[in-house]
């Protein structure tokens, strides 16, 4: 057997009270939305977006609806392999697991666009506000995946490989959930938080999130075991990588659009200040010429 370190084997249920069980997975969603909501509120005030606390609460609640519904339906469509059509009632069985990041992203963008229209805020500006805290939600979600012993990595002989109890073969594997928590969660959050220190062109932050997530997810998928019901989709590529591909193009377009927007705004400011500066320079030159005794009259 290959060398490995011990998997912590944490109970997925944090606490049980009679028939009610509080699971780490559900708690990760709550923690993600709370922290992301606080980041959203902080940035909205810093950027002077003009949203009240009631507006922020509405936005967070609709984000929850869009994310949960989108993530579940995304899993059914992208990863269900037709199994849910035989038992449609199981589609709403959220407690059995099965959530898709890409479906959740689609759901939250749809509800975000609708809320932005209702609140009179540009949709891309609203998406930028939400993008900064989103990686923290990803971080908590991937930690919960690790605690649940799911979405494990491929067989490996790296020193930090672990044997996941639910994985087949009793072989050490990459703890790919932790790779995702680090790169897709903490690293992206730090980058976005630094960029968000000042207001940027609308779409820059959500575009950066899409690009960085796409790069990291594509990379980590080479260490993560493909979903057993799907396997590899196209050669060595997985469903997660194929779904991520459009994101990098959309994110890149948004980043370039935002940069052009910033440059255009900067050009307008320069054009507004240049005439005064030019007049002052001309006046100084005239005074110099008239005061110079060697200058011919």
QUIBEL-V826627 format. One record per residue. N is the residue number from 0. RES is the residue in three letters. SS is DSSP state (h for helix, s for strand, l for the rest). PHI is phi as a letter, one per 40 degrees, with the letter a starting at -180 (* if undefined). Layout:
n:N res:RES ss:SS phi:PHI
n:N res:RES ss:SS phi:PHI
This chain:
n:0 res:UNK ss:l phi:*
n:1 res:UNK ss:l phi:c
n:2 res:UNK ss:l phi:c
n:3 res:UNK ss:l phi:a
n:4 res:UNK ss:s phi:b
n:5 res:UNK ss:l phi:c
n:6 res:UNK ss:l phi:c
n:7 res:UNK ss:l phi:c
n:8 res:UNK ss:l phi:f
n:9 res:UNK ss:l phi:c
n:10 res:UNK ss:l phi:c
n:11 res:UNK ss:l phi:c
n:12 res:UNK ss:s phi:c
n:13 res:UNK ss:s phi:c
n:14 res:UNK ss:s phi:a
n:15 res:UNK ss:s phi:b
n:16 res:UNK ss:s phi:b
n:17 res:UNK ss:l phi:g
n:18 res:UNK ss:l phi:c
n:19 res:UNK ss:s phi:c
n:20 res:UNK ss:s phi:b
n:21 res:UNK ss:s phi:c
n:22 res:UNK ss:s phi:b
n:23 res:UNK ss:h phi:d
n:24 res:UNK ss:h phi:c
n:25 res:UNK ss:h phi:c
n:26 res:UNK ss:h phi:c
n:27 res:UNK ss:h phi:c
n:28 res:UNK ss:h phi:c
n:29 res:UNK ss:h phi:c
n:30 res:UNK ss:h phi:c
n:31 res:UNK ss:h phi:c
n:32 res:UNK ss:h phi:c
n:33 res:UNK ss:h phi:c
n:34 res:UNK ss:h phi:c
n:35 res:UNK ss:h phi:c
n:36 res:UNK ss:h phi:c
n:37 res:UNK ss:h phi:c
n:38 res:UNK ss:h phi:c
n:39 res:UNK ss:h phi:d
n:40 res:UNK ss:h phi:c
n:41 res:UNK ss:h phi:c
n:42 res:UNK ss:h phi:c
n:43 res:UNK ss:h phi:d
n:44 res:UNK ss:h phi:c
n:45 res:UNK ss:h phi:c
n:46 res:UNK ss:l phi:c
n:47 res:UNK ss:l phi:f
n:48 res:UNK ss:l phi:c
n:49 res:UNK ss:l phi:g
n:50 res:UNK ss:l phi:b
n:51 res:UNK ss:l phi:c
n:52 res:UNK ss:h phi:c
n:53 res:UNK ss:h phi:c
n:54 res:UNK ss:h phi:c
n:55 res:UNK ss:h phi:c
n:56 res:UNK ss:h phi:c
n:57 res:UNK ss:h phi:d
n:58 res:UNK ss:h phi:c
n:59 res:UNK ss:h phi:c
n:60 res:UNK ss:h phi:c
n:61 res:UNK ss:h phi:c
n:62 res:UNK ss:h phi:c
n:63 res:UNK ss:h phi:c
n:64 res:UNK ss:h phi:c
n:65 res:UNK ss:h phi:c
n:66 res:UNK ss:h phi:c
n:67 res:UNK ss:h phi:c
n:68 res:UNK ss:h phi:c
n:69 res:UNK ss:h phi:c
n:70 res:UNK ss:h phi:c
n:71 res:UNK ss:h phi:c
n:72 res:UNK ss:h phi:c
n:73 res:UNK ss:h phi:c
n:74 res:UNK ss:h phi:c
n:75 res:UNK ss:h phi:c
n:76 res:UNK ss:h phi:c
n:77 res:UNK ss:h phi:c
n:78 res:UNK ss:h phi:b
n:79 res:UNK ss:l phi:c
n:80 res:UNK ss:l phi:f
n:81 res:UNK ss:l phi:g
n:82 res:UNK ss:h phi:c
n:83 res:UNK ss:h phi:c
n:84 res:UNK ss:h phi:c
n:85 res:UNK ss:h phi:c
n:86 res:UNK ss:l phi:b
n:87 res:UNK ss:h phi:d
n:88 res:UNK ss:h phi:c
n:89 res:UNK ss:h phi:c
n:90 res:UNK ss:h phi:c
n:91 res:UNK ss:h phi:c
n:92 res:UNK ss:l phi:c
n:93 res:UNK ss:h phi:d
n:94 res:UNK ss:h phi:c
n:95 res:UNK ss:h phi:c
n:96 res:UNK ss:l phi:g
n:97 res:UNK ss:l phi:h
n:98 res:UNK ss:l phi:b
n:99 res:UNK ss:l phi:b
n:100 res:UNK ss:h phi:c
n:101 res:UNK ss:h phi:c
n:102 res:UNK ss:h phi:c
n:103 res:UNK ss:h phi:c
n:104 res:UNK ss:h phi:c
n:105 res:UNK ss:h phi:c
n:106 res:UNK ss:h phi:c
n:107 res:UNK ss:h phi:c
n:108 res:UNK ss:h phi:c
n:109 res:UNK ss:h phi:c
n:110 res:UNK ss:h phi:c
n:111 res:UNK ss:h phi:c
n:112 res:UNK ss:h phi:c
n:113 res:UNK ss:h phi:c
n:114 res:UNK ss:h phi:c
n:115 res:UNK ss:h phi:d
n:116 res:UNK ss:h phi:c
n:117 res:UNK ss:h phi:c
n:118 res:UNK ss:h phi:c
n:119 res:UNK ss:l phi:g
n:120 res:UNK ss:l phi:b
n:121 res:UNK ss:l phi:d
n:122 res:UNK ss:h phi:d
n:123 res:UNK ss:h phi:c
n:124 res:UNK ss:h phi:c
n:125 res:UNK ss:h phi:c
n:126 res:UNK ss:h phi:c
n:127 res:UNK ss:h phi:c
n:128 res:UNK ss:h phi:c
n:129 res:UNK ss:h phi:c
n:130 res:UNK ss:h phi:c
n:131 res:UNK ss:h phi:c
n:132 res:UNK ss:h phi:c
n:133 res:UNK ss:h phi:d
n:134 res:UNK ss:h phi:c
n:135 res:UNK ss:h phi:c
n:136 res:UNK ss:h phi:c
n:137 res:UNK ss:h phi:c
n:138 res:UNK ss:h phi:d
n:139 res:UNK ss:h phi:c
n:140 res:UNK ss:h phi:c
n:141 res:UNK ss:h phi:c
n:142 res:UNK ss:h phi:c
n:143 res:UNK ss:h phi:c
n:144 res:UNK ss:h phi:d
n:145 res:UNK ss:h phi:c
n:146 res:UNK ss:h phi:c
n:147 res:UNK ss:h phi:c
n:148 res:UNK ss:l phi:g
n:149 res:UNK ss:l phi:b
n:150 res:UNK ss:l phi:f
n:151 res:UNK ss:l phi:c
n:152 res:UNK ss:s phi:c
n:153 res:UNK ss:l phi:c
n:154 res:UNK ss:s phi:d
n:155 res:UNK ss:l phi:a
n:156 res:UNK ss:l phi:b
n:157 res:UNK ss:l phi:c
n:158 res:UNK ss:l phi:c
n:159 res:UNK ss:l phi:c
n:160 res:UNK ss:l phi:c
n:161 res:UNK ss:s phi:b
n:162 res:UNK ss:l phi:c
n:163 res:UNK ss:l phi:c
n:164 res:UNK ss:l phi:d
n:165 res:UNK ss:l phi:c
n:166 res:UNK ss:l phi:c
n:167 res:UNK ss:h phi:c
n:168 res:UNK ss:h phi:g
n:169 res:UNK ss:h phi:f
n:170 res:UNK ss:l phi:b
n:171 res:UNK ss:l phi:c
n:172 res:UNK ss:s phi:b
n:173 res:UNK ss:l phi:c
n:174 res:UNK ss:l phi:c
n:175 res:UNK ss:h phi:c
n:176 res:UNK ss:h phi:c
n:177 res:UNK ss:h phi:c
n:178 res:UNK ss:h phi:c
n:179 res:UNK ss:h phi:c
n:180 res:UNK ss:h phi:c
n:181 res:UNK ss:h phi:c
n:182 res:UNK ss:h phi:c
n:183 res:UNK ss:h phi:c
n:184 res:UNK ss:h phi:c
n:185 res:UNK ss:h phi:c
n:186 res:UNK ss:h phi:c
n:187 res:UNK ss:h phi:c
n:188 res:UNK ss:h phi:c
n:189 res:UNK ss:h phi:c
n:190 res:UNK ss:h phi:c
n:191 res:UNK ss:h phi:c
n:192 res:UNK ss:h phi:c
n:193 res:UNK ss:h phi:c
n:194 res:UNK ss:h phi:c
n:195 res:UNK ss:l phi:c
n:196 res:UNK ss:l phi:c
n:197 res:UNK ss:l phi:b
n:198 res:UNK ss:l phi:c
n:199 res:UNK ss:l phi:b
n:200 res:UNK ss:l phi:c
n:201 res:UNK ss:l phi:d
n:202 res:UNK ss:l phi:h
n:203 res:UNK ss:h phi:c
n:204 res:UNK ss:h phi:c
n:205 res:UNK ss:h phi:c
n:206 res:UNK ss:h phi:c
n:207 res:UNK ss:h phi:c
n:208 res:UNK ss:h phi:d
n:209 res:UNK ss:h phi:c
n:210 res:UNK ss:h phi:c
n:211 res:UNK ss:h phi:c
n:212 res:UNK ss:h phi:c
n:213 res:UNK ss:h phi:c
n:214 res:UNK ss:h phi:c
n:215 res:UNK ss:h phi:c
n:216 res:UNK ss:h phi:c
n:217 res:UNK ss:h phi:c
n:218 res:UNK ss:h phi:c
n:219 res:UNK ss:h phi:c
n:220 res:UNK ss:l phi:d
n:221 res:UNK ss:l phi:c
n:222 res:UNK ss:l phi:b
n:223 res:UNK ss:s phi:c
n:224 res:UNK ss:l phi:c
n:225 res:UNK ss:l phi:c
n:226 res:UNK ss:l phi:d
n:227 res:UNK ss:l phi:c
n:228 res:UNK ss:l phi:c
n:229 res:UNK ss:l phi:b
n:230 res:UNK ss:l phi:g
n:231 res:UNK ss:l phi:c
n:232 res:UNK ss:l phi:c
n:233 res:UNK ss:s phi:b
n:234 res:UNK ss:l phi:g
n:235 res:UNK ss:l phi:c
n:236 res:UNK ss:s phi:c
n:237 res:UNK ss:l phi:b
n:238 res:UNK ss:h phi:c
n:239 res:UNK ss:h phi:d
n:240 res:UNK ss:h phi:c
n:241 res:UNK ss:h phi:c
n:242 res:UNK ss:h phi:c
n:243 res:UNK ss:h phi:c
n:244 res:UNK ss:h phi:d
n:245 res:UNK ss:h phi:c
n:246 res:UNK ss:h phi:c
n:247 res:UNK ss:h phi:c
n:248 res:UNK ss:h phi:c
n:249 res:UNK ss:h phi:c
n:250 res:UNK ss:h phi:c
n:251 res:UNK ss:h phi:c
n:252 res:UNK ss:h phi:c
n:253 res:UNK ss:h phi:c
n:254 res:UNK ss:h phi:c
n:255 res:UNK ss:h phi:c
n:256 res:UNK ss:h phi:c
n:257 res:UNK ss:h phi:c
n:258 res:UNK ss:h phi:c
n:259 res:UNK ss:h phi:c
n:260 res:UNK ss:h phi:c
n:261 res:UNK ss:h phi:c
n:262 res:UNK ss:h phi:c
n:263 res:UNK ss:h phi:c
n:264 res:UNK ss:h phi:c
n:265 res:UNK ss:h phi:c
n:266 res:UNK ss:h phi:c
n:267 res:UNK ss:h phi:c
n:268 res:UNK ss:h phi:c
n:269 res:UNK ss:h phi:c
n:270 res:UNK ss:h phi:c
n:271 res:UNK ss:h phi:c
n:272 res:UNK ss:h phi:c
n:273 res:UNK ss:h phi:c
n:274 res:UNK ss:h phi:d
n:275 res:UNK ss:h phi:c
n:276 res:UNK ss:h phi:c
n:277 res:UNK ss:h phi:c
n:278 res:UNK ss:h phi:c
n:279 res:UNK ss:h phi:c
n:280 res:UNK ss:h phi:c
n:281 res:UNK ss:h phi:c
n:282 res:UNK ss:h phi:c
n:283 res:UNK ss:h phi:c
n:284 res:UNK ss:h phi:c
n:285 res:UNK ss:h phi:c
n:286 res:UNK ss:h phi:c
n:287 res:UNK ss:h phi:c
n:288 res:UNK ss:h phi:c
n:289 res:UNK ss:h phi:c
n:290 res:UNK ss:h phi:c
n:291 res:UNK ss:l phi:c
n:292 res:UNK ss:l phi:c
n:293 res:UNK ss:l phi:c
n:294 res:UNK ss:l phi:c
n:295 res:UNK ss:l phi:c
n:296 res:UNK ss:l phi:c
